Amino acid sequence: MTDNVPPVPLPVPMRRLPWTTPEGLPCYVPQGAGLINQLGDTVEAEIISAALNDGAGALLDAEQPNATKEDLRQAVRRIAHALDDAVKVAELRAERIPTEPTTGDALLLTEALRASIARRTS
């Protein structure tokens, strides 16, 4: 097998899942309503829920009147970890949003916005 072979275009949009292979590579599945997509949705929801809980717990710890510097550092670490998890899920979900609408109300809105911007800039 040669490394000079161009990638084959995929026939359907792919979804990056919220887990990786044992080697740390991303996992993909065709977008749709299948079992793996549902599992991906469930894992994303659990990641967000855990991030919310971690953030709330860290805030409670930080608000303790006798919190030490180390307690505050730990609270900041928990909040940073929660934020990192939430951003990862947001990135995964953003990858599935079409960049250009092709039909329906979204297309009409896009065209109207572009026309409005064109009028203002001309």
Disulfide bonds with the S-S distance in Angstrom:
none
